[in-house]
Amino acid sequence: MYRIYLILLLSLFLGNVYGQENEKEYVQFSGKTVTEGVDGEIVDLPYVTIGIMGTSRGTYSEIDGFFSLVAAKGDTIQFSRVGYKDAEIVVPDTLSSVFYSWIQILTQDNILLPEAVIQPWPDKEHYKIEFLALNIENELETRARENIAEEIMAEIRETLPLDGGESYDLEFRRNLNEYKYTGQLKPQNIFNPVAWAQFIKAWKRGDFKSKKKKK
């Protein structure tokens, strides 16, 4: 009886989520990314990563700065590129058209590089002697172990944003999946016994428990 009640509750929840997703209004968000050139003129800025915050969807600007992706009204769009300050805009939720154009100006950002100590030597022979005599084992080994620690690598994998190629690949696969079901209903995982089996296993493992409760 408990399982039947749980299944009914989940069905209502998933149906509500699916309904909310369908209620979203989408627009074709297109435009160009530009920056200030050497002489102060506006020039195209290619290879800018454009992502929808809170999702894995995005794209990147082409060689002429042009970009295009599907976004929902109210979505926050983030523009980022190495050497430039990040920028964000919100797609207006009052649009009456399904097309929205935008020109994003990115400004250059200063990048602080780590300190480098320059030690001059009289000639190459002295340099070789002093270089081979440097005791760098402990410092470099400790730094290397810290950089490749599993906790550090896991944090980098979770926080590192997608680059332009990855964003384009995700968007391409999403569109390809949409085209497969054009003119027909998509298969629902709620009727998939494999999906239910995976959900029950995850429930038993405690994957849905709050992190605060685990502590």
Secondary structure as GFF3:
##gff-version 3
##sequence-region A 1 215
A	DSSP	alpha_helix	2	23	.	.	.	ID=ss1
A	DSSP	beta_strand	26	36	.	.	.	ID=ss2
A	DSSP	beta_strand	42	44	.	.	.	ID=ss3
A	DSSP	beta_strand	49	52	.	.	.	ID=ss4
A	DSSP	beta_strand	58	60	.	.	.	ID=ss5
A	DSSP	beta_strand	66	72	.	.	.	ID=ss6
A	DSSP	beta_strand	76	80	.	.	.	ID=ss7
A	DSSP	beta_strand	87	90	.	.	.	ID=ss8
A	DSSP	beta_strand	99	105	.	.	.	ID=ss9
A	DSSP	alpha_helix	124	133	.	.	.	ID=ss10
A	DSSP	alpha_helix	137	147	.	.	.	ID=ss11
A	DSSP	alpha_helix	150	159	.	.	.	ID=ss12
A	DSSP	alpha_helix	164	180	.	.	.	ID=ss13
A	DSSP	three_ten_helix	189	191	.	.	.	ID=ss14
A	DSSP	alpha_helix	193	205	.	.	.	ID=ss15
A	DSSP	alpha_helix	211	214	.	.	.	ID=ss16
###
